[in-house]
């Protein structure tokens, strides 16, 4: 099979099968090696090979056809849950798995591989800043199909999202006056009958550390009540001195299904942010010499107190669906 993805478990090596279905990996370490083979329309195959030093091994793989779950473009392109191929307008869905794989820290980070969308336009600004087809969309953001206004005073926490949906092109017929570039809608994590248990920590450069957890499932024995509670606490410094940010986030949701045709969901969000705006450095003195001297990349040109902002947002809402 051609164009199948072959990857070693440590993630450091990988390749794609050739037209004849063959592949070759060199420089593998001796011992047990975990190899994963994936192809669209087939179930993933995971094999463990035990290699001796300098040994060459032929690895034969037979993939089993499997159904592919397509994402649902919900409440954005048509305000209905329909498959993307039935939407007459271009759209992209960045699901929860992709958000985790990309280690998304801000909503604009999720737009890295979305056509016609541009995020990460500047340093830390304290709000979500991005554009679609060249038009600034920071003031035209939606969450669960409802507009968040004003956009310049908020920054959504990606850990509380199930997906980020981007619809490209004018959509004022559905959403009223807005920029013609497109629509960005964020789907919140919803209560589910499936058991959800996740606790973890992550770290990164400049002292970045965060602790997070996601708990959900049924409440009671009849299955009519469901709940979910994602929580995140984080802090980080920056490349510039005296600059940092911290966040406390939790978003409890409660679901009630009195019958097979009716469901009610109550949502709440609490988010507390403290952040410092980064300031750009001049071209002279950093990338090119300047008679006055060199400016270090960690130099902060502002006053820590004057650039510091604090924000606390509380929001709740209720929705129902009847079929």
C-alpha positions in Angstrom: 0.0 0.0 0.0 1.4 3.4 -1.0 1.4 6.6 1.2 1.0 4.7 4.5 2.6 6.5 7.5 5.2 4.5 9.3 6.5 5.8 12.6 8.7 4.6 15.4 7.2 4.9 18.9 9.7 7.5 20.2 8.5 9.8 17.4 12.0 10.6 16.3 11.9 8.6 13.1 9.2 8.0 10.5 8.6 7.6 6.7 5.9 7.0 4.1 5.6 3.8 2.1 6.6 4.0 -1.6 4.4 3.1 -4.6 5.2 -0.6 -4.2 4.2 -0.5 -0.5 7.7 -0.9 0.8 9.6 1.3 3.3 13.0 1.5 4.9 14.2 2.8 8.3 17.8 3.1 9.1 19.7 3.7 12.3 17.2 2.0 14.7 18.6 1.1 18.1 19.0 -2.5 19.1 16.3 -4.1 21.2 12.5 -3.8 21.2 11.2 -1.3 18.7 7.5 -0.3 18.5 6.4 0.6 15.0 3.0 2.0 14.1 1.5 1.9 10.5 -1.4 4.2 9.6 -3.4 4.7 6.5 -6.7 6.5 5.7 -9.5 4.0 5.7 -7.7 1.4 7.6 -7.2 0.5 11.3 -3.8 1.4 12.7 -1.4 -1.5 13.1 1.2 -1.6 15.9 4.0 -4.2 15.9 7.0 -4.8 18.2 10.2 -5.8 16.5 13.2 -7.1 18.5 16.4 -6.1 16.6 20.0 -7.1 17.2 22.8 -4.6 16.6 23.3 -4.2 12.8 20.5 -6.6 12.0 18.3 -6.0 8.9 14.7 -7.2 9.2 11.8 -7.5 6.7 8.6 -6.2 8.3 5.4 -7.4 6.6 2.2 -5.6 7.5 -1.4 -6.3 6.5 -3.9 -3.5 7.3 -7.5 -4.1 8.0 -10.1 -1.8 6.4 -12.0 0.3 9.0 -14.6 3.1 9.0 -13.2 6.6 9.3 -15.1 9.0 11.7 -15.5 12.4 10.0 -15.7 15.5 12.1 -19.0 17.3 12.3 -19.2 21.0 11.4 -21.7 22.0 14.1 -23.6 25.2 14.6 -21.2 27.2 12.4 -21.8 26.7 8.6 -25.5 26.0 8.8 -26.3 26.2 12.5 -27.1 22.4 12.1 -25.0 19.3 12.7 -24.1 18.1 9.2 -21.1 16.4 7.7 -18.5 18.8 6.2 -19.0 17.5 2.7 -22.6 18.7 2.7 -21.7 22.2 3.6 -21.6 24.5 0.5 -18.9 26.7 2.1 -15.3 26.0 2.9 -14.7 25.1 6.5 -12.1 23.4 8.8 -12.6 21.6 12.1 -9.7 21.4 14.6 -10.8 18.6 17.0 -9.7 17.9 20.5 -7.1 15.3 19.5 -5.4 17.8 17.2 -5.5 20.5 19.8 -3.6 18.1 22.1 -1.2 17.0 19.5 -0.3 20.6 18.7 0.0 21.5 22.4 -2.2 24.5 21.8 -1.9 27.1 24.5 -4.0 29.8 22.8 -6.8 29.7 20.4 -4.8 31.3 17.6 -2.3 28.5 18.0 -5.0 26.1 16.6 -5.0 28.0 13.3 -1.4 27.0 12.3 -2.6 24.5 9.7 -6.0 26.1 8.8 -6.0 27.5 5.2 -6.5 31.2 4.9 -6.3 31.8 8.6 -3.4 33.5 10.4 -2.7 33.5 14.1 0.3 34.3 16.3 0.6 37.7 14.7 2.5 39.4 17.6 3.8 38.8 21.1 1.6 38.3 24.2 -1.3 40.8 23.9 -3.7 39.3 26.4 -6.5 38.6 23.9 -7.1 36.3 21.0 -5.8 37.9 17.8 -6.1 36.4 14.4 -7.3 37.0 10.8 -9.2 35.0 8.2 -8.6 35.8 4.5 -6.8 39.0 5.5 -9.6 40.4 7.6 -9.1 40.8 11.4 -11.5 38.6 13.3 -10.6 39.4 16.9 -13.9 41.1 17.5 -16.0 38.5 15.8 -15.6 35.3 17.8 -18.3 32.8 18.6 -18.6 30.1 21.3 -21.3 27.4 21.0 -22.8 29.5 18.2 -23.2 32.7 20.2 -21.2 35.8 19.6 -18.6 36.8 22.2 -18.4 40.6 22.4 -16.2 42.5 22.6 -13.4 40.3 21.3 -10.5 42.5 22.3 -11.2 42.0 26.0 -11.1 38.2 26.2 -8.9 35.2 25.7 -10.5 31.8 25.6 -8.8 28.8 27.3 -8.3 26.0 24.7 -8.4 23.3 27.4 -12.1 24.0 27.9 -12.9 23.4 24.2 -13.9 20.3 22.3 -13.1 21.8 18.8 -12.4 25.0 17.0 -14.4 25.5 13.8 -13.4 27.9 11.0 -15.8 28.8 8.3 -14.2 30.8 5.4 -16.1 33.4 3.5 -19.0 35.9 4.3 -21.5 34.5 6.8 -23.5 37.6 7.8 -26.7 35.9 6.7 -26.4 33.6 9.7 -24.5 35.8 12.2 -25.3 39.4 11.3 -22.8 42.2 10.7 -19.2 41.0 10.9 -15.9 40.9 8.9 -16.3 39.1 5.5 -13.3 36.9 6.0 -15.1 34.2 7.9 -16.3 32.9 11.3 -14.4 31.2 14.1 -16.7 29.2 16.5 -15.4 27.4 19.6 -17.2 24.3 20.9 -17.2 23.9 24.6 -16.6 20.6 26.3 -20.0 19.1 26.8 -21.3 16.7 29.5 -21.1 13.1 28.4 -22.4 9.8 29.5 -18.9 8.3 29.0 -16.5 8.2 31.9 -13.9 11.0 31.6 -10.9 11.0 33.9 -7.8 13.0 33.0 -5.2 14.6 35.3 -1.8 15.9 34.2 0.9 18.4 34.3 3.0 20.1 31.5 6.0 22.3 31.4 8.0 24.3 28.9 10.5 27.1 28.3 10.8 30.2 30.5 9.3 28.5 33.6 6.0 27.5 32.0 4.1 25.0 34.1 0.4 24.0 34.2 -1.7 21.5 36.0 -5.0 20.4 34.5 -7.8 17.9 35.0 -11.0 16.8 33.2 -13.7 14.8 35.0 -17.0 13.8 33.6 -19.7 11.1 33.3 -23.1 10.2 34.5 -24.6 11.4 37.7 -27.0 8.9 39.2 -28.1 5.5 38.1 -30.7 6.3 35.5 -28.3 8.1 33.2 -30.5 11.2 32.8 -28.0 13.5 34.5 -24.5 14.0 33.2 -21.7 16.4 34.2 -18.2 17.6 33.3 -15.6 19.7 34.9 -12.4 20.8 33.1 -10.0 22.7 35.4 -6.6 24.3 34.6 -4.1 26.3 36.6 -1.0 27.7 34.8 1.8 30.2 35.0 4.8 31.2 32.8 7.5 33.8 32.4 8.7 35.1 29.0 11.8 35.7 27.0 11.7 39.3 28.2 12.5 39.9 31.9 9.8 41.1 34.3 7.1 39.7 31.9 4.8 36.7 32.7 1.3 35.4 32.9 -0.9 33.2 35.1 -4.4 31.7 34.7 -7.0 29.9 36.7 -9.8 28.3 34.7 -12.8 26.0 35.4 -15.9 25.3 33.3 -18.5 23.1 35.0 -21.4 21.8 32.8 -24.5 19.9 33.8 -26.7 18.0 31.4 -30.2 16.6 31.8 -32.0 14.3 29.4 -35.6 13.9 30.5 -36.5 11.9 27.3 -34.9 10.6 24.2 -35.9 13.7 22.3 -35.1 16.5 24.8 -31.9 17.6 26.4 -31.0 20.6 28.6 -27.4 21.8 29.3 -26.3 24.4 31.9 -22.8 25.8 31.4 -20.7 28.1 33.5 -17.1 29.4 33.0 -14.8 31.1 35.5 -11.5 32.5 34.3 -8.9 34.7 36.1 -5.9 36.0 34.2 -2.9 38.1 35.0 -0.6 38.9 32.2 2.0 41.4 31.1 2.1 42.7 27.5 5.4 42.2 25.7 6.9 45.1 23.9 8.8 44.9 20.5 12.5 45.6 20.3 13.9 48.0 17.7 15.7 46.7 14.7 18.8 48.7 15.4 20.7 47.2 18.3 19.3 43.7 18.0 19.6 42.4 14.5 22.0 45.1 13.3 24.7 47.1 15.2 23.9 50.4 16.7 26.3 53.1 17.9 24.6 53.3 21.2 25.2 49.6 22.0 23.6 46.3 21.8 20.1 45.5 23.2 19.8 42.0 24.7 16.9 39.9 23.5 15.6 39.6 27.1 15.5 43.3 27.6 12.0 44.7 28.6 11.6 48.3 27.5 8.5 49.1 29.5 7.5 49.4 33.1 6.3 46.1 34.7 3.5 47.7 36.6 2.2 49.9 33.7 2.0 46.9 31.3 0.4 44.5 33.8 -3.3 43.6 33.4 -5.7 41.6 35.5 -9.0 40.1 34.2 -11.7 38.1 35.8 -14.6 36.7 33.8 -17.6 34.7 34.9 -20.2 33.5 32.5 -23.1 31.1 32.6 -25.9 30.0 30.2 -28.4 27.4 29.4 -29.5 25.7 26.2 -32.0 23.0 25.2 -32.5 20.8 22.2 -35.6 19.0 21.1 -35.9 16.7 18.1 
